[in-house]
Each structure stands twice: as C-alpha cells, then as structure tokens.
C-alpha cells in the first residue's frame, strides 16, 4: 500500500476509463484514498469513485462517474 499517492487520483482523472490498483487490504486502502482526495481539495477529483472489483477483491477500480 505504499504506492497510494495523489498521482493515482490524477492518473484516473486523465485516463479515459480509470485505473486499477492492487492492494492486500481494500478497505484500508479505500479509507486512505478517500482521505487523500479530501485533503487534496480538488473539485475535479469529485467525479471519481473507487469500486472493489466484482471479480477480484484485491483490485480497486478508480472510475469516472457518469455526468
């Protein structure tokens, strides 16, 4: 989980479909990532959500919400 950096949020924002992050603790990773997004205070990031993959519980998907 040491790769949880703000760059993940911006990579997902720049991506057409989002990004996938592998983690051994998805619940903790989501907590840290959402706290990071709040601290970044960037309204552009509010259009992104994190989902746990339905096929692999160790994958977190950063996806763009439909507007």
N, C-alpha and C positions, 0 to 999 in steps of 0.2 A: 504494500500500500504506500510505499514511499514515492510512487510516481503520481500521487494525487496533487497536481499543481494547477494553478489557474489556467495554464496553457491548454488543459483538457477542455475547459469550457469554451475557449476561443477557437480551438480546433473544431469542436462540434458546431459552433456558430458559423464557421467558414465552410464547413462541409455541406454538400448537397443533401445528404441523408442523415448525417450524425456520425458518432464514433462508438466503438465498443471498448470497454475496459474490463480486464480480467482482475478478479480480486478473490482472496480467500475468505473475506468477511463482508458480504454485500451490504448488510445492514449498517455496519460501522462506516463503510466507505460512503454510502449514501448520506449518512449524517454529516460526515466531514465535508463532502462535496457541496451539500446544500448550505452548510455554514460558510463555506468558502465563497459561494455565489453571493450570499447575503453581504459578506464583508467586502466583496468587490464593488457592490453598489452600482452595478452596470445594468440599466434597464433593458439593454439588448439581450442580456442573458435570461431574462424572464420568459422568453419564448422557447426555452429549452426545458425538457423534463428528463428525468432518469428513470428507466424501467429496468426491472430484472428480466432477463431473457426467459421466455416460457420454456425453452429447451435446455438451458444450461444455467443453473442457479448461481454460478460463479461469474457470469457475464452481466455487466451493466451496460445498458444502451442509453446513450445520450441522443435524444430525438427532438426534432423540432415539432412544436405544437402547430396544428393547422389553424390558420387565422381566418 
